Amino acid sequence: MSRVVLVTGGAGYVGSHACKALARAGYRPVTYDSLATGHDWAVRWGPLEVGDIRDETRLVDVMRRYRPEAVLHFAASAYVGESVTHPAEYYSNNVVGSLTLLNAMRRSDIGRLVFSSTCAVYGVPKAMPIAEDAPTDPINPYGATKQAVERMLADFSEAYGLRSIALRYFNAAGADPELETGEDHDPETHLIPIVLEAAAGIRPFVTIHGTDHPTPDGTCVRDYTHVSDLATAHVLALARLGEGGGAPAINLGNGIGVSVAEVVEAARTVTGRPIAVVAGPRRAGDPPTLVADPHLARSELGWRAGMPSIDAIIRTAWEWHQSEIVAPRARRAAV
């Protein structure tokens, strides 16, 4: 009989990939998702329970029916710019929602949680690469809400014995190589799918926000990690908690910096198509470089990225985009 894990936000981008990784590892993922930004088609490896993360009664009902041994917590609002203009929504969904989830777990005697956190908790770091002991000083409400949940987890650990690991992502990218799930946001704010939309002719150009950063080519440098590698890390973190180990927070990144200009050039190579770019102004508070120090993930979880090449990451995203985004649009247009 499969071991049950509750996956909040399991109908989303990273959450759906984690559900697939859980199923392959012998778990039965139960997705709990409001479907406000997630997709029911992405729930393919276990049941879907539709509900709001702030509904404690609904959460407890689901937990008592399925009796999960642990929770993977992805459910959150996750647009940095939107968090600045609508902070109340972010504190409600991300912080209040997480507190509600933790209270439901206490009522249901569930004591292990893997939390989807972010490198946004570091704000503008003073040194590269970024290790977990770097100061946390978020510069937007999104990062602040994730930092608040990390503190909440530490306090619940001290007071109630909760065992948890917060996984701080850098830049999730790519898609399931078997095309069973992938990235589909509305609106789309992530660089790689935006670049691929330009390659596909869906948008006329890509705006590069800042070409005068203190980086080798003047564009921002980021650490891109394949989403399936992130999913694998969650399964490893779950196993680590089961062994009684783990660390409060662990970075998930390749430790390899790739600039915006390099992403565009790699996409031109992978797709074989021209991609027009337009230089735009810097975005306020956009750090020039964000690159992870991945050593703790290796020592604590035994995790290494299986697909570190930006060309390989983009290739999986392009195959997904052509198969699941462009082709369905063409079929709808022909009707």
Backbone as numpy.savetxt, mean C-alpha at the origin, in Angstrom:
# Nx Ny Nz CAx CAy CAz Cx Cy Cz
-8.14 -27.85 7.30 -8.98 -26.66 7.30 -8.10 -25.41 7.30
-8.40 -24.44 6.39 -7.60 -23.24 6.27 -7.71 -22.37 7.51
-6.62 -21.70 7.84 -6.59 -20.76 8.95 -7.12 -19.42 8.45
-8.03 -18.83 9.19 -8.73 -17.63 8.74 -7.99 -16.37 9.18
-7.85 -15.42 8.25 -7.30 -14.10 8.54 -8.28 -13.06 8.02
-8.63 -12.09 8.85 -9.49 -10.99 8.42 -8.62 -9.93 7.76
-9.02 -9.49 6.55 -8.25 -8.50 5.81 -9.13 -7.27 5.59
-8.90 -6.23 6.38 -9.66 -5.00 6.16 -9.07 -4.28 4.95
-9.94 -3.80 4.06 -9.45 -3.18 2.84 -8.93 -4.19 1.84
-9.41 -5.43 1.95 -8.92 -6.49 1.07 -9.39 -6.40 -0.37
-10.31 -5.45 -0.65 -10.75 -5.24 -2.04 -9.95 -4.15 -2.73
-8.93 -3.63 -2.05 -8.11 -2.58 -2.60 -6.87 -3.11 -3.30
-6.00 -2.20 -3.69 -4.82 -2.52 -4.49 -3.87 -3.47 -3.76
-3.27 -3.02 -2.67 -2.33 -3.89 -1.95 -3.08 -5.00 -1.22
-4.25 -4.68 -0.67 -5.02 -5.67 0.08 -5.39 -6.89 -0.73
-5.78 -6.69 -2.00 -6.17 -7.83 -2.82 -4.97 -8.71 -3.15
-3.82 -8.09 -3.38 -2.61 -8.88 -3.60 -2.23 -9.66 -2.34
-2.45 -9.05 -1.16 -2.16 -9.76 0.09 -3.10 -10.95 0.27
-4.36 -10.79 -0.14 -5.30 -11.92 -0.05 -4.83 -13.09 -0.90
-4.32 -12.80 -2.08 -3.80 -13.87 -2.94 -2.60 -14.55 -2.28
-1.70 -13.74 -1.71 -0.53 -14.32 -1.04 -0.94 -15.16 0.17
-1.94 -14.71 0.91 -2.43 -15.48 2.05 -2.98 -16.83 1.59
-3.80 -16.81 0.54 -4.40 -18.05 0.04 -3.32 -19.03 -0.39
-2.28 -18.53 -1.04 -1.20 -19.41 -1.48 -0.43 -19.99 -0.30
-0.44 -19.28 0.82 0.27 -19.75 2.01 -0.61 -20.65 2.88
-1.83 -20.93 2.44 -2.69 -21.84 3.17 -3.70 -21.20 4.09
-3.81 -19.86 4.03 -4.80 -19.16 4.85 -6.10 -18.96 4.06
-7.16 -18.66 4.79 -8.42 -18.28 4.16 -8.66 -16.80 4.46
-8.42 -15.91 3.49 -8.62 -14.49 3.74 -10.10 -14.12 3.67
-10.58 -13.43 4.69 -11.94 -12.89 4.70 -11.81 -11.38 4.54
-12.29 -10.86 3.42 -12.18 -9.43 3.15 -13.31 -8.66 3.81
-12.92 -7.60 4.53 -13.90 -6.66 5.10 -13.61 -5.32 4.45
-14.56 -4.81 3.66 -14.30 -3.61 2.86 -15.61 -2.87 2.63
-15.56 -1.56 2.66 -16.76 -0.76 2.39 -17.04 -0.64 0.90
-16.04 -0.96 0.06 -16.09 -0.81 -1.39 -16.22 0.65 -1.81
-15.88 1.58 -0.91 -15.88 2.99 -1.28 -14.80 3.27 -2.32
-13.64 2.64 -2.18 -12.57 2.76 -3.17 -12.11 1.40 -3.67
-12.48 0.32 -2.98 -12.12 -1.03 -3.41 -13.07 -1.56 -4.46
-12.79 -2.76 -4.96 -13.57 -3.36 -6.05 -13.98 -4.79 -5.69
-15.25 -5.11 -5.88 -15.68 -6.46 -5.56 -15.02 -7.50 -6.46
-14.63 -7.09 -7.69 -13.99 -8.04 -8.60 -12.61 -8.46 -8.09
-12.02 -7.65 -7.19 -10.68 -7.96 -6.67 -10.72 -8.98 -5.53
-11.91 -9.35 -5.08 -12.04 -10.32 -3.99 -12.25 -11.70 -4.60
-11.17 -12.47 -4.72 -11.20 -13.72 -5.46 -10.73 -14.93 -4.66
-10.23 -14.70 -3.45 -9.58 -15.80 -2.72 -10.26 -16.11 -1.39
-11.43 -15.56 -1.19 -12.18 -15.80 0.03 -13.42 -14.93 0.04
-14.25 -15.03 1.09 -15.51 -14.29 1.13 -15.30 -12.79 1.30
-16.31 -12.04 0.86 -16.35 -10.59 1.03 -17.45 -10.22 2.01
-17.11 -9.44 3.02 -18.08 -8.87 3.94 -18.02 -7.36 3.78
-19.11 -6.76 3.33 -19.14 -5.32 3.10 -19.50 -4.61 4.39
-18.68 -3.65 4.77 -18.94 -2.90 6.00 -17.94 -1.78 6.19
-18.32 -0.81 6.99 -17.46 0.33 7.30 -16.54 -0.03 8.46
-15.29 0.41 8.39 -14.32 0.10 9.43 -14.69 0.74 10.76
-15.58 1.74 10.73 -16.01 2.42 11.96 -17.25 1.79 12.59
-17.74 0.69 12.02 -18.93 0.02 12.52 -18.51 -1.16 13.41
-18.39 -0.91 14.71 -17.87 -1.93 15.62 -18.81 -3.13 15.71
-20.10 -2.89 15.70 -21.05 -4.00 15.79 -20.90 -4.94 14.60
-20.77 -4.36 13.43 -20.60 -5.17 12.20 -19.28 -5.94 12.25
-18.22 -5.28 12.67 -16.91 -5.94 12.77 -16.96 -7.12 13.73
-17.55 -6.91 14.90 -17.61 -8.00 15.89 -18.43 -9.17 15.35
-19.52 -8.85 14.64 -20.33 -9.92 14.06 -19.52 -10.76 13.07
-18.76 -10.08 12.20 -17.93 -10.79 11.22 -16.85 -11.61 11.93
-16.21 -11.02 12.92 -15.16 -11.73 13.64 -15.69 -12.97 14.36
-16.85 -12.86 14.95 -17.40 -14.01 15.69 -17.90 -15.11 14.77
-18.30 -14.74 13.56 -18.75 -15.78 12.61 -17.58 -16.52 11.99
-16.50 -15.80 11.64 -15.38 -16.44 10.94 -14.26 -16.86 11.89
-14.18 -16.26 13.06 -13.15 -16.56 14.06 -11.72 -16.50 13.48
-11.32 -15.34 12.96 -9.96 -15.22 12.43 -8.91 -15.28 13.54
-7.75 -15.78 13.19 -6.66 -15.84 14.16 -5.87 -14.54 14.21
-6.02 -13.71 13.16 -5.27 -12.46 13.09 -5.96 -11.53 12.09
-5.49 -10.27 12.07 -6.03 -9.26 11.16 -4.89 -8.62 10.38
-5.09 -8.45 9.07 -4.25 -7.60 8.23 -5.06 -6.34 7.95
-4.53 -5.19 8.35 -5.31 -3.95 8.33 -4.81 -2.99 7.25
-5.55 -2.97 6.12 -5.26 -2.07 5.00 -6.25 -0.91 4.89
-7.45 -1.07 5.46 -8.52 -0.10 5.24 -8.11 1.30 5.69
-8.09 2.24 4.74 -7.69 3.62 5.06 -7.94 4.51 3.86
-8.10 5.80 4.14 -8.05 6.80 3.07 -6.58 7.12 2.82
-6.19 7.23 1.55 -4.74 7.21 1.28 -4.26 8.19 0.23
-4.95 9.31 0.02 -4.48 10.34 -0.91 -3.89 11.50 -0.11
-2.60 11.75 -0.31 -1.92 12.79 0.47 -2.58 14.15 0.26
-2.78 14.55 -0.99 -3.37 15.86 -1.27 -4.77 16.00 -0.69
-5.56 14.95 -0.82 -6.92 14.97 -0.28 -6.91 15.09 1.23
-5.91 14.50 1.86 -5.83 14.57 3.32 -5.62 16.01 3.80
-4.98 16.83 2.98 -4.74 18.22 3.34 -6.04 19.03 3.25
-6.85 18.74 2.25 -8.10 19.50 2.07 -9.27 18.93 2.86
-9.20 17.64 3.22 -10.28 16.99 3.97 -9.71 16.21 5.16
-9.03 16.88 6.08 -8.40 16.15 7.19 -9.41 15.45 8.10
-10.61 16.02 8.26 -11.59 15.38 9.14 -11.92 13.97 8.67
-12.07 13.81 7.36 -12.36 12.48 6.81 -11.23 11.51 7.10
-9.99 12.00 7.02 -8.83 11.13 7.23 -8.70 10.72 8.69
-8.90 11.65 9.60 -8.82 11.29 11.01 -9.96 10.35 11.39
-11.13 10.56 10.78 -12.26 9.68 11.08 -12.03 8.27 10.56
-11.68 8.15 9.29 -11.54 6.83 8.68 -10.29 6.11 9.17
-9.17 6.81 9.22 -7.90 6.15 9.52 -7.67 5.95 11.02
-7.96 6.97 11.81 -7.69 6.87 13.25 -8.88 6.29 14.00
-10.06 6.89 13.85 -11.24 6.36 14.52 -11.54 4.94 14.03
-11.39 4.73 12.72 -11.62 3.40 12.17 -10.68 2.37 12.76
-9.41 2.72 12.91 -8.44 1.78 13.48 -8.74 1.51 14.95
-9.12 2.54 15.69 -9.49 2.34 17.10 -10.70 1.42 17.21
-11.68 1.62 16.33 -12.86 0.76 16.33 -12.47 -0.68 16.05
-11.58 -0.87 15.09 -11.11 -2.22 14.76 -10.42 -2.86 15.95
-9.55 -2.13 16.62 -8.83 -2.68 17.76 -9.78 -3.04 18.90
-10.79 -2.21 19.12 -11.77 -2.54 20.16 -12.57 -3.80 19.80
-12.91 -3.93 18.51 -13.61 -5.14 18.06 -12.72 -6.37 18.22
-11.43 -6.23 17.95 -10.51 -7.34 18.15 -10.43 -7.74 19.61
-10.39 -6.78 20.52 -10.36 -7.09 21.94 -11.62 -7.85 22.35
-12.77 -7.40 21.88 -14.04 -8.07 22.23 -14.09 -9.48 21.66
-13.33 -9.73 20.59 -13.37 -11.03 19.91 -12.15 -11.89 20.21
-11.31 -11.43 21.13 -10.12 -12.19 21.55 -9.17 -12.48 20.39
-8.91 -11.49 19.56 -7.93 -11.60 18.47 -6.74 -10.74 18.86
-5.57 -11.33 18.92 -4.42 -10.63 19.49 -3.27 -10.34 18.57
-3.44 -10.53 17.25 -2.33 -10.27 16.32 -2.82 -9.41 15.17
-2.01 -8.42 14.78 -2.38 -7.52 13.69 -1.15 -7.08 12.92
-1.26 -7.07 11.58 -0.24 -6.49 10.70 -0.86 -5.24 10.10
-0.20 -4.11 10.31 -0.75 -2.81 9.93 -0.05 -2.26 8.70
-0.84 -1.78 7.75 -0.34 -1.13 6.54 -0.03 0.33 6.85
1.25 0.62 7.08 1.66 1.99 7.37 2.38 2.58 6.16
3.17 3.61 6.35 3.72 4.35 5.21 4.99 5.09 5.59
5.83 5.32 4.60 7.02 6.14 4.81 6.66 7.61 5.01
5.38 7.98 4.79 4.95 9.36 5.03 5.08 9.74 6.50
5.23 8.76 7.39 5.41 9.10 8.81 6.74 9.81 9.04
7.72 9.66 8.12 9.03 10.27 8.30 9.05 11.75 7.91
8.05 12.20 7.14 8.06 13.58 6.68 9.19 13.81 5.70
9.97 14.86 5.92 11.14 15.15 5.08 12.37 14.67 5.83
12.88 13.49 5.49 13.99 12.91 6.26 15.29 13.68 6.06
16.14 13.60 7.06 17.41 14.33 7.02 18.56 13.48 6.48
18.36 12.17 6.34 19.43 11.30 5.86 18.84 10.17 5.03
19.63 9.67 4.08 19.25 8.55 3.21 20.31 7.46 3.30
19.91 6.18 3.18 18.53 5.70 3.17 17.89 5.83 4.54
16.57 5.67 4.59 15.82 5.89 5.82 15.72 4.59 6.61
16.21 4.60 7.82 16.07 3.45 8.72 14.90 3.69 9.67
14.46 2.63 10.32 13.27 2.71 11.17 13.46 3.61 12.38
14.71 3.86 12.79 14.94 4.73 13.94 15.07 6.19 13.55
14.83 6.52 12.28 14.82 7.92 11.86 13.65 8.63 12.53
13.77 9.93 12.82 12.67 10.66 13.45 11.41 10.62 12.59
10.26 10.47 13.22 8.98 10.54 12.52 8.40 11.93 12.71
8.15 12.61 11.59 7.67 13.98 11.62 6.83 14.24 10.37
5.64 13.63 10.29 4.84 13.74 9.07 4.46 15.18 8.75
4.34 15.46 7.45 4.07 16.83 7.00 2.69 16.95 6.39
1.86 15.91 6.47 0.49 15.97 5.96 -0.40 15.11 6.85
-1.71 15.37 6.83 -2.62 14.59 7.68 -2.59 13.09 7.42
-2.38 12.68 6.17 -2.30 11.24 5.88 -1.19 10.60 6.72
0.02 11.15 6.64 1.12 10.60 7.41 0.88 10.70 8.91
0.23 11.80 9.34 -0.05 11.97 10.76 -1.03 10.92 11.27
-2.02 10.56 10.45 -2.97 9.54 10.89 -2.30 8.17 11.01
-1.40 7.87 10.10 -0.69 6.59 10.19 0.23 6.57 11.41
0.88 7.68 11.69 1.71 7.76 12.88 0.86 7.58 14.14
-0.34 8.17 14.15 -1.23 8.03 15.31 -1.62 6.58 15.54
-1.86 5.85 14.45 -2.23 4.44 14.60 -1.05 3.63 15.11
0.15 3.94 14.63 1.33 3.24 15.13 1.47 3.44 16.65
1.23 4.67 17.11 1.29 4.93 18.56 0.19 4.14 19.28
-0.98 4.10 18.68 -2.09 3.36 19.25 -1.72 1.88 19.42
-1.07 1.31 18.42 -0.67 -0.09 18.49 0.32 -0.32 19.63
1.25 0.62 19.80 2.22 0.50 20.89 1.52 0.54 22.24
0.55 1.44 22.37 -0.17 1.56 23.64 -1.03 0.33 23.92
-1.66 -0.21 22.88 -2.47 -1.42 23.05 -1.59 -2.63 23.37
-0.39 -2.63 22.85 0.55 -3.70 23.17 0.90 -3.66 24.65
1.19 -2.47 25.16 1.58 -2.30 26.55 0.43 -2.62 27.50
-0.77 -2.16 27.15 -1.90 -2.29 28.08 -2.64 -3.61 27.95
-2.75 -4.13 26.71 -3.64 -5.27 26.47 -2.93 -6.50 25.89
-1.64 -6.37 25.61 -0.91 -7.52 25.08 -1.07 -7.76 23.59
-1.60 -6.76 22.86 -1.70 -6.89 21.40 -0.32 -7.06 20.80
-0.17 -8.01 19.87 1.08 -8.18 19.14 0.87 -7.68 17.72
1.70 -6.74 17.30 1.49 -6.13 15.99 2.82 -5.76 15.34
2.77 -5.62 14.02 3.88 -5.10 13.23 3.30 -4.07 12.26
3.90 -2.88 12.23 3.52 -1.87 11.26 4.53 -1.92 10.11
4.03 -2.13 8.90 4.89 -2.20 7.72 4.81 -0.87 6.99
5.93 -0.16 6.98 5.97 1.17 6.36 6.37 1.04 4.89
5.36 1.15 4.01 5.62 1.08 2.57 6.33 2.34 2.09
7.09 2.16 1.02 7.59 3.30 0.29 6.67 3.48 -0.93
7.00 3.03 -2.11 6.08 3.20 -3.24 5.67 1.85 -3.79
4.43 1.45 -3.51 3.89 0.22 -4.08 3.68 0.42 -5.58
4.03 -0.58 -6.37 3.92 -0.43 -7.82 3.76 -1.80 -8.47
3.34 -1.80 -9.75 3.21 -3.03 -10.50 1.85 -3.69 -10.30
1.73 -4.91 -10.81 0.48 -5.65 -10.74 0.78 -7.14 -10.70
-0.21 -7.91 -10.30 -0.09 -9.36 -10.25 0.36 -9.89 -11.61
1.48 -10.60 -11.68 1.96 -11.11 -12.97 0.96 -12.05 -13.66
0.06 -12.66 -12.90 -0.94 -13.55 -13.49 -2.23 -12.81 -13.86
-2.20 -11.48 -13.72 -3.31 -10.61 -14.14 -4.62 -10.89 -13.39
-4.52 -11.39 -12.16 -5.73 -11.66 -11.39 -6.18 -10.44 -10.59
-5.27 -9.51 -10.33 -5.63 -8.26 -9.68 -4.56 -7.23 -10.02
-4.90 -5.95 -9.80 -3.97 -4.90 -10.17 -4.44 -3.56 -9.65
-3.82 -2.50 -10.17 -4.08 -1.14 -9.67 -5.15 -0.46 -10.51
-6.21 0.01 -9.84 -7.31 0.68 -10.53 -7.92 1.70 -9.58
-7.35 2.91 -9.57 -7.82 3.97 -8.69 -8.60 5.02 -9.49
-9.54 5.67 -8.82 -10.28 6.77 -9.44 -10.52 7.85 -8.39
-9.77 8.96 -8.44 -8.82 9.32 -9.48 -7.49 8.60 -9.28
-6.71 8.51 -10.35 -5.40 7.89 -10.27 -4.37 8.96 -9.91
-3.59 8.70 -8.88 -2.58 9.66 -8.44 -1.17 9.08 -8.46
-1.03 7.78 -8.67 0.29 7.16 -8.64 1.01 7.33 -9.97
2.32 7.54 -9.88 3.10 7.90 -11.07 3.04 6.85 -12.17
3.32 5.59 -11.85 3.45 4.59 -12.91 2.15 4.41 -13.70
0.98 4.23 -13.08 -0.23 4.14 -13.90 -0.53 5.42 -14.68
-0.17 6.58 -14.13 -0.35 7.83 -14.89 0.53 7.82 -16.13
1.77 7.39 -15.98 2.69 7.31 -17.12 2.16 6.32 -18.17
1.60 5.20 -17.70 1.08 4.20 -18.63 -0.19 4.68 -19.31
-0.98 5.51 -18.63 -2.15 6.11 -19.29 -1.69 7.02 -20.43
-0.58 7.73 -20.25 -0.04 8.55 -21.33 0.46 7.67 -22.47
1.11 6.56 -22.14 1.58 5.65 -23.18 0.42 5.05 -23.97
-0.71 4.84 -23.30 -1.89 4.24 -23.95 -2.75 5.28 -24.67
-2.40 6.55 -24.55 -3.18 7.59 -25.21 -4.40 8.03 -24.43
-4.51 7.60 -23.18 -5.67 7.97 -22.35 -5.51 9.39 -21.83
-4.27 9.81 -21.60 -4.01 11.21 -21.24 -2.91 11.73 -22.16
-2.90 13.05 -22.44 -1.97 13.57 -23.46 -0.52 13.65 -23.01
-0.28 13.80 -21.72 1.09 13.96 -21.25 1.17 13.66 -19.76
2.39 13.59 -19.27 2.66 13.41 -17.84 3.28 14.69 -17.31
2.73 15.20 -16.24 3.31 16.38 -15.60 4.35 15.94 -14.58
5.57 16.45 -14.72 6.63 16.18 -13.76 6.66 17.34 -12.78
6.37 17.04 -11.54 6.27 18.09 -10.52 7.64 18.41 -9.94
8.32 19.33 -10.61 9.63 19.76 -10.16 10.75 19.11 -10.94
11.53 19.92 -11.61 12.69 19.41 -12.35 13.98 20.04 -11.82
13.88 20.68 -10.67 15.03 21.37 -10.09 15.32 20.90 -8.66
14.92 19.67 -8.37 15.23 19.11 -7.05 16.73 18.79 -6.95
17.28 18.74 -5.76 18.70 18.38 -5.59 18.93 16.88 -5.75
18.66 16.39 -6.96 18.85 14.99 -7.33 19.65 14.96 -8.62
20.17 13.80 -9.03 21.02 13.77 -10.23 20.38 14.34 -11.48
19.07 14.14 -11.71 18.45 14.70 -12.91 17.41 15.78 -12.59
17.32 16.17 -11.34 16.41 17.25 -10.96 15.00 16.81 -10.63
14.66 15.54 -10.86 13.32 15.05 -10.54 13.36 14.20 -9.28
12.21 14.08 -8.62 12.14 13.35 -7.34 12.57 11.90 -7.50
13.20 11.37 -6.48 13.66 9.98 -6.45 12.84 9.22 -5.42
12.35 8.04 -5.84 11.53 7.23 -4.95 11.97 5.76 -5.01
11.53 5.00 -4.03 11.86 3.58 -3.88 10.62 2.78 -4.25
10.63 2.15 -5.44 9.47 1.42 -5.94 9.60 -0.07 -5.61
8.55 -0.62 -5.00 8.53 -2.03 -4.62 7.33 -2.71 -5.25
7.56 -3.87 -5.86 6.45 -4.56 -6.51 5.41 -4.96 -5.49
4.14 -4.76 -5.85 3.05 -4.99 -4.91 2.97 -6.45 -4.46
3.35 -7.39 -5.30 3.34 -8.79 -4.87 4.42 -9.06 -3.83
5.55 -8.33 -3.92 6.58 -8.43 -2.89 6.07 -7.88 -1.56
5.32 -6.77 -1.62 4.71 -6.23 -0.40 3.75 -7.25 0.22
2.96 -7.89 -0.64 2.00 -8.88 -0.15 2.72 -10.03 0.55
3.82 -10.48 -0.03 4.61 -11.55 0.59 5.10 -11.13 1.98
5.50 -9.87 2.10 5.99 -9.37 3.39 4.92 -9.45 4.47
3.66 -9.24 4.09 2.58 -9.33 5.07 2.41 -10.76 5.59
2.53 -11.72 4.70 2.43 -13.11 5.13 3.60 -13.46 6.05
4.79 -12.99 5.73 5.95 -13.23 6.57 5.79 -12.56 7.94
5.23 -11.34 7.94 5.01 -10.63 9.20 4.00 -11.37 10.06
2.97 -11.90 9.44 1.97 -12.68 10.17 2.61 -13.91 10.81
3.44 -14.59 10.06 4.13 -15.76 10.60 5.08 -15.37 11.73
5.74 -14.23 11.57 6.68 -13.77 12.61 5.94 -13.49 13.92
4.77 -12.88 13.82 3.97 -12.64 15.02 3.55 -13.95 15.66
3.23 -14.95 14.82 2.84 -16.25 15.34 3.96 -16.93 16.10
5.20 -16.59 15.75 6.37 -17.15 16.44 6.72 -16.38 17.70
6.00 -15.27 17.93 6.28 -14.45 19.10 7.29 -13.36 18.85
7.72 -13.17 17.60 8.72 -12.16 17.28 8.14 -10.95 16.60
9.02 -10.17 16.02 8.59 -8.99 15.28 9.17 -7.72 15.85
8.99 -6.64 15.12 9.44 -5.31 15.53 8.25 -4.37 15.41
8.23 -3.27 16.16 7.08 -2.36 16.09 6.83 -1.82 14.68
7.89 -1.48 13.96 7.74 -0.93 12.61 8.88 -1.42 11.73
8.55 -1.75 10.48 9.54 -2.27 9.55 9.33 -1.60 8.20
10.41 -1.08 7.62 10.34 -0.50 6.28 10.21 -1.58 5.22
9.41 -1.31 4.20 9.34 -2.18 3.03 9.73 -1.37 1.80
10.93 -1.62 1.33 11.43 -0.96 0.12 12.61 -1.74 -0.41
12.96 -1.47 -1.66 14.09 -2.15 -2.29 15.43 -1.60 -1.84
15.44 -0.34 -1.37 16.71 0.32 -1.10 17.33 0.87 -2.36
16.53 0.96 -3.44 17.01 1.46 -4.73 16.19 2.68 -5.12
16.85 3.80 -5.36 16.15 5.02 -5.76 16.02 5.13 -7.27
14.84 5.48 -7.73 14.57 5.67 -9.15 13.88 7.03 -9.31
14.39 7.86 -10.21 13.82 9.19 -10.38 12.57 9.15 -11.26
11.79 10.22 -11.20 10.59 10.33 -12.04 10.99 10.24 -13.52
12.06 10.94 -13.89 12.51 10.90 -15.29 12.91 9.49 -15.69
13.53 8.75 -14.79 13.92 7.36 -15.09 12.70 6.47 -15.22
11.65 6.70 -14.43 10.42 5.93 -14.57 9.81 6.16 -15.95
9.76 7.41 -16.39 9.20 7.72 -17.71 10.01 7.04 -18.80
11.33 7.09 -18.72 12.17 6.47 -19.74 12.02 4.95 -19.74
11.92 4.36 -18.56 11.71 2.91 -18.47 10.37 2.54 -19.09
9.35 3.34 -18.87 8.04 3.07 -19.45 8.07 3.18 -20.97
8.81 4.13 -21.49 8.97 4.22 -22.96 9.61 2.95 -23.52
10.61 2.43 -22.79 11.28 1.21 -23.23 10.35 0.01 -23.17
9.64 -0.14 -22.06 8.77 -1.30 -21.86 7.60 -1.29 -22.84
6.98 -0.13 -23.03 5.78 -0.06 -23.87 6.10 0.13 -25.35
7.29 0.64 -25.64 7.64 0.94 -27.02 6.84 2.10 -27.59
6.36 2.98 -26.71 5.51 4.09 -27.14 6.08 5.42 -26.65
5.79 6.49 -27.38 6.24 7.80 -26.92 5.40 8.26 -25.73
6.01 8.96 -24.82 5.31 9.50 -23.65 5.72 10.96 -23.50
4.80 11.86 -23.73 5.08 13.28 -23.62 5.11 13.70 -22.16
6.04 14.60 -21.83 6.11 15.11 -20.46 6.06 16.63 -20.48
5.51 17.19 -19.43 5.45 18.64 -19.24 6.01 18.94 -17.86
6.92 19.91 -17.80 7.50 20.30 -16.51 6.53 21.19 -15.77
6.26 20.82 -14.51 5.40 21.62 -13.65 6.16 22.06 -12.41
5.54 22.89 -11.60 6.20 23.36 -10.37 6.30 22.26 -9.34
7.20 22.41 -8.41 7.30 21.47 -7.29 5.99 21.46 -6.50
5.69 20.32 -5.92 4.57 20.24 -4.99 5.07 20.56 -3.59
4.32 21.36 -2.86 4.74 21.76 -1.52 4.97 20.54 -0.64
6.11 20.53 0.04 6.40 19.45 0.98 6.79 18.14 0.34
7.09 18.14 -0.96 7.47 16.90 -1.64 8.95 16.65 -1.41
9.34 15.65 -0.61 10.76 15.41 -0.37 11.49 15.05 -1.67
12.69 15.55 -1.88 13.42 15.23 -3.11 13.69 13.73 -3.26
14.03 13.07 -2.14 14.41 11.66 -2.18 13.80 10.90 -1.01
13.23 9.72 -1.30 12.74 8.81 -0.27 13.18 7.40 -0.65
14.14 6.87 0.06 14.66 5.53 -0.21 14.80 4.79 1.12
14.34 3.56 1.14 14.33 2.77 2.37 15.67 2.11 2.66
15.96 1.97 3.92 16.98 1.02 4.37 16.22 -0.28 4.67
16.41 -1.33 3.86 15.60 -2.54 4.01 16.17 -3.60 4.94
17.21 -3.27 5.70 17.91 -4.31 6.45 17.05 -4.96 7.53
16.19 -4.20 8.19 15.38 -4.79 9.25 14.37 -5.79 8.68
13.81 -5.49 7.52 12.88 -6.44 6.89 13.59 -7.75 6.57
14.85 -7.66 6.21 15.61 -8.87 5.91 15.90 -9.67 7.17
16.32 -8.99 8.23 16.70 -9.70 9.44 15.49 -10.20 10.23
14.41 -9.41 10.30 13.24 -9.78 11.09 12.29 -10.71 10.36
12.13 -10.48 9.05 11.13 -11.23 8.29 11.73 -12.21 7.30
13.01 -12.08 7.02 13.61 -12.88 5.95 13.10 -12.46 4.59
12.76 -11.17 4.45 12.13 -10.66 3.22 13.13 -9.95 2.33
13.10 -10.30 1.08 13.82 -9.57 0.03 12.90 -9.42 -1.16
12.96 -8.29 -1.81 12.12 -8.06 -2.98 12.51 -9.02 -4.10
11.53 -9.71 -4.64 11.80 -10.65 -5.72 11.85 -10.01 -7.09
11.32 -8.76 -7.18 11.28 -8.07 -8.46 11.75 -6.62 -8.26
13.04 -6.42 -8.04 13.54 -5.06 -7.77 13.69 -4.18 -9.00
13.74 -4.75 -10.19 13.97 -3.96 -11.41 12.77 -3.11 -11.75
13.00 -1.81 -11.99 11.89 -0.92 -12.34 11.29 -1.33 -13.69
12.10 -1.83 -14.62 11.56 -2.28 -15.91 10.60 -3.45 -15.71
10.97 -4.41 -14.85 10.11 -5.57 -14.59 8.83 -5.14 -13.89
8.94 -4.21 -12.95 7.75 -3.73 -12.24 6.80 -3.06 -13.23
7.33 -2.19 -14.07 6.49 -1.49 -15.05 5.89 -2.47 -16.05
6.62 -3.50 -16.41 6.09 -4.48 -17.38 4.84 -5.15 -16.84
4.84 -5.54 -15.55 3.63 -6.16 -15.00 2.48 -5.17 -14.96
2.78 -3.91 -14.65 1.73 -2.89 -14.61 1.17 -2.65 -16.01
2.03 -2.65 -17.03 1.59 -2.43 -18.41 0.72 -3.59 -18.89
1.12 -4.80 -18.58 0.32 -5.96 -19.00 -1.06 -5.92 -18.36
-1.11 -5.58 -17.08 -2.40 -5.44 -16.39 -3.22 -4.32 -17.01
-2.57 -3.18 -17.24 -3.26 -2.01 -17.78 -3.86 -2.30 -19.15
-3.11 -2.97 -20.00 -3.60 -3.29 -21.34 -4.74 -4.30 -21.30
-4.62 -5.28 -20.41 -5.60 -6.37 -20.34 -6.88 -5.96 -19.63
-6.74 -5.22 -18.52 -7.89 -4.99 -17.65 -8.42 -3.55 -17.65
-7.67 -2.61 -18.20 -8.12 -1.21 -18.24 -8.44 -0.80 -19.67
-7.45 -0.94 -20.57 -7.64 -0.49 -21.96 -8.63 -1.37 -22.70
-8.45 -2.71 -22.64 -9.32 -3.61 -23.40 -10.79 -3.48 -22.99
-11.14 -3.45 -21.70 -12.55 -3.26 -21.35 -13.12 -1.94 -21.84
-12.32 -0.87 -21.81 -12.81 0.42 -22.32 -13.12 0.32 -23.81
-12.25 -0.37 -24.54 -12.48 -0.53 -25.97 -13.74 -1.34 -26.24
-13.97 -2.38 -25.41 -15.17 -3.19 -25.60 -16.43 -2.37 -25.29
-16.38 -1.56 -24.25 -17.54 -0.73 -23.93 -17.82 0.28 -25.03
-16.76 0.86 -25.61 -16.93 1.85 -26.66 -17.53 1.25 -27.92
-17.27 -0.05 -28.13 -17.77 -0.71 -29.35 -19.23 -1.11 -29.27
-19.78 -1.10 -28.05 -21.19 -1.52 -27.87 -22.14 -0.42 -28.33
